[in-house]
Amino acid sequence: MTTETELAPIESTASSSSPRPTHEPAIRATGVRRLFGETVALDGVDVEVQPGEIYGFLGPNGAGKTTLVRVLTTLLKASGGNALVAGVDVAKDTETVRYRIGVALQEASLDPGQTGRELLELQARLFGIPKALSKTRVAELIDLVDLGDAIDRRVGTYSGGMRRRLDLALALVHDPEILFLDEPTTGLDPVSRRQIWDEVRRLNREQGLTVFLTTQYLEEADELANRVGIIANGRIVAEGTPDELKRSIGRDVVVVQVEGDVAAARAALEALDDVEHVRTAGDELTAVVSDGPAAVPVIAVALNEVEHVRVLQLSFRRPSLDDVFLEVTGARIAGAGAAPPSEPLHTPAPAYPSARAGGASR
């Protein structure tokens, strides 16, 4: 058994050079359950991701996103159901799964005292990659993440975006066939976020890498994902391409922000023939309509006649993933935050080959 001090070399039967199955999904989870005491974090989750696909995984905090990622990456045992990753059972052959996947979790806990190059070289050694091949691979990854001269600076001097790009490179050292990215751009500025998106697209396009992406940014899922799954209360509540999901809730959306009696405003909108249905989130009403431009003046007039209601803002747009999210979960997606009580902050996890500070699991 692999431990933190005794790691199988990459040439072993668990290596990335082992034959890669091509006739089955890259990821298949069937009826996966996970309990934390009496709390149900995953309640019979079914997910299937095809080779070469970018799969976006969305959900509010506490919905089970990170729990599923931990199960699929062998960091957490499921309470029920089964999961195959790269054709391998995650519960029965964890070592093989780990050599076939790359994982970049939410926090890039990199050793600030080492340079980026040193961390990449160490990661290659931990995976048992021969020295000559390691040198070539590290050079390729340095070029991929475009850190320039910074690769020979200590990581403690890196910006948040640079640390994320280095973390992505570390997840790719052993040439995995599936990459798990758990909220990879949380906290980054828009420029750094775009750079990460471009690198993920390039990996997927040029190397055929399968990507399982959890994110708090709906725009990120819309930009990157071939298909999107939305989880709420431990269950998958919607799945499809971004366009399919948008079309599923109606053709046009009119958004109104009001002051005063929101319930009365909603009732007035629901009474209109032009409006298919209405959702509320705080003081904002979202009306799904068949013809947005025609519905806008009708809605404005109707709300103007409602006592104790003042329209602050009214706009028309095409449906977005945010509208889909609101439709299927009943809430808008919140910003990234701390792990919820149902998902422990420090889940005991088996060791991974890793260049993280303090030997943290990858």
N, C-alpha and C positions, 0 to 999 in steps of 0.2 A: 504493500500500500504506500502511496506517495505521501510524504510528510513534508513539513517545512524544511527539514534538514536533509531529506533524501528524496530528490526529484528524479523522475524517470527522464532519460534523454529523449530528444525529439526523434531519434531513429527507432524508438521502441514501437510496440504495436499500437500505442496510443498516440503516435506522432501525426503531424499534419501531412506526412507523406503517405499515410494509409489510404487505401482506395476510398474515394468519396462517392457515396450513393447519389445517383442522378435520377432515379426512377420514382422518387417519392418526395413529399414536401420537405423543405428545409427545417420547418418547425411544425410539429403537430401536438397540440395539447387537447386531451379529451377528458371532459368531466373533472377537471382539476379543482380540488378543494383544499383550503388551508384554514385551520382554526388557530386562534390565539386565545387559549382558554375557552370561554364561551362565545367569543367574538368570531364571526365568520368573515374572514377577509376575502376568500375566494369561494364562490358557491357554484361549482360545476361549470368552470370556464372551458369553452371549446374555441381553439384558435388554430388556423392553418395558414402557414406562410410558404409561398412557393420559392424555389431557388431563383436568385437574381432579383427578388422583389424588395422594395422598401416598404415596410409595414409600419404605419404610424399608430401608436397606442395612446389614446386620450382618456382622461378621467379626472374627476375632482379629487382633491386630497382625501385620502382614506378609502378610495374606491377599490384599490387592490393592484394598481399598476406596478409598483415596486415589488410587491409580494410575488406577482407572477414572474417578473424578471429574475428575482432571486431563485425561484423554483426552476426556471428554464436554464439558469446558469449554474445549477448545482449548489448554490449557496444556502438553500433552504429546502427541506423535505416537504413534499406535499402530504396533506392528511388523507387524500383520496384522489382517485383518477390516475392518469398516467400522462407522460410527456416524452416525446422523441425529439431530439435536436440533432441535426445532421444524421438522421437515421439511427441514433443511439439513445437508449433509455437513460434518462437523466438520473434515475434512482439506482439503476443496476450497474452502470459503467461510467461513473463520474469522471474518471481520469481521461478516458477517450473523448468525452464531450468537451473537456477543458482544452484539449489540444486542438479541437476543431473550431472553437469559438474565440472571439476577442470580446472583451468586456471593458467598457468605459463607464464607470458609475458616476453619480451626481457630483461627488467631491473628488477632485484630482489631488490626492494626498501625496504629492511628490516631495522627495527629499530636497530641501532648499539649498543644502550644502554641496550638491553635486551638479555637474553640468548636464545639459540635455543629452549630449553625446554619451556621457558616462552612463546615464540611466538606460539609454537604448542598448548600449553594449552589455550592460549587466543583465538586462531583460533577455537578450539573446543567449547569454551564457546559461541563465536559469532554465531556458527551454532546451538546452543541450545542442544548440545550433553550432556546427563546426566553425572554427575561427575564420577561415577564408570566406565561407558563405555569410557569416555574420557581418564581416566588414562590408560586403557588397549590399546586404540587406539594409544595414544601418544607413549607408549612403543613399539608397533608394528612398528610405523613409524621410531622411532629412530634406531631400529634394521635394518629396510629396507635401510635407507640412509647411515648407517654405519659411523656416525660421532664420535662414541666413546666418550671419556671424553669431547670432545669439545662441546657436547650438553649443558653442564652447564657453558660454557664460553660465554662471551658477543660476539654478532655477529660481532662487530667491529674488533675482532681479527681474523675473519675467512678469509681464502683465497677465491679466486673467485670460485674455484670448490666446496668448502664447502658451500658457500652461495647458489650456484645453487642447490645443493643437498637438502639443507634445504627448498628452495623455492619449490622444487618438493614435499617434504613432506607436506608442507602447502597446496598445491593444492589437496592433497589426504586425508586430515583430515576427511572429511565427507563421505568418501567412494564413490566417484563419479563413474558413469559408463562410462563416456567419459572424456578423458584428452586432453586439448589443450596445446601444447607446441610451443611457438613462438620463434624460433631460440634459443633453450635452451643451446647450447654450444658455442655461439659466444664469442670469447675472451678467451676461456679456453685453457690451455695447453693440449697436446695430451693425457696425462695420465688421467687428469680430464674428458676430453671428452669421453674417453673409459669407465670410471666409470659411467657416465650418460647413455651411450648407454646400458651398462649391466643392469642398473636398469630399463630402459624403457623396454628392452626385458623381464626381469623377471616379471614385472608388467603385461605385455601383456600375457606372457605364463602361469603364475600361477594364475592370477586373471581374465583373459579374458578381460582386460581393453582395450577399443577402444582408439586409439591415433591418433590425428590429429596434424601432425608435420610440421611446416614451417621451412625451413633451407636454409642457404647460402652455406652449405657444401654438394657437390654432393656425396662425399664418405659417408656422414651420411645417406642420403636418400637411397643409394645403400645398405648400411649395415642393415638398420632398416626396411625400408618400404616394405610392401607386394605389394602395388601399389603406383604409383607416378603420380601426376598431375602437368603439367607445365603451368603456366599462363604468358601471355605476352599481354600488352596493354589492360588489363581488361578482356581477354578472355582465356578460356582453349584451348591450342593449341596442347596438346598431353597428353595422359593418358594410363597407362597400368602397368604391372609389370616391374621392372627394366630390366629383360631379354628380355621381349617383345619389349620394347623401343629400346634397343641396337640392336636387330635383325632387327628392322624396317629401319635402316639406312645403312645396309650393313654388311658384315661379318668381314672384316678387315679394318684397318686404317693405312695409312702411313703418318707420320707427318714430315714436312720439315720446318726448319727455314732458311730463306735466307737473304742475304744482297744485296741490289741493286734494280733492277727492278722487283717488286713483280708481277705486271700485266703480264710481259713477262714470268715469271716463271709459273704463273697460266695457261697461254695460252699453254705453252709447255706440262704441265701435262694433260690438257683437250684434247690434241691431241692424247694422248696415248690410245691404245685399252684396255690396262689393267685397266685403270682408269674409274670408273663409273661416278663420279663427284668430284668437288673440292670446298672446302670452304676456305676462307681466314679470318684471324684475325690478323691485324697488319702485321708483317713480317713472320707470320706462315701460312703455307698452309697445309690443311688436305685433303688427297686424300682417298676417299672410293674405295676399290678394292675388287675383289672377292678372290684373292689369295695374301695375304700380302708378304710372303717370296719370291714369284716369281716376284712381282712387284717392290720390293726394288731396285735391280740392274738396272732395266729398267728405273725407275725414276731417279736414280743417273746419269746414262749416259745421259738422256735427258736434265737434268738441267745443266750438265757440258758443253753442247753445246750451251747454251743460253748466249748471250753477256750481260755483265753488271749484271750478277747474280753469287753470290758465295754462295754455300751451307755451312751453319754454323753447322747444325745438321740434322740428318735424322734418324728416328726410326720407327719401326713397332710395332703395338700393336692391341689387340682386341678393339672393340668399347666400349666406356664408356658413362656414363650419361652426361659427359661434351660434348661429341660429339653429343648426342641427343639434348642437350640444344642449342648448336651452330646451329644445323640443323633447329630447329623449331623457334628459336628466332632471329637468325642472329648475336648473340653475345655470348661471354663466360660470365659465371656468375661472377658478381663482388663481392668483399668482402663486408661484412656487413657495412653499414654506417648509416648516419642520415636519418630520415624519409624525403621522397621527398616532395616538395611543395604541391602536390595534396593530400597528406595525412597529415593533421595537426598534429603537435607534441602533442598538448593538445586537444584531442577531448572530449567535454563534455560527461560524462558517468554516468549512474545511479549507485547507491551505491551497493557494494557487501559486505557481511560479510567478514572482512579482519583483519589480524594482521599486516598490513603494517604500516610503520611509517606515522603519520599524517592522518590516515584513508583513504589512497589512495584506489581506487577501485581495485578489484582483477579481 
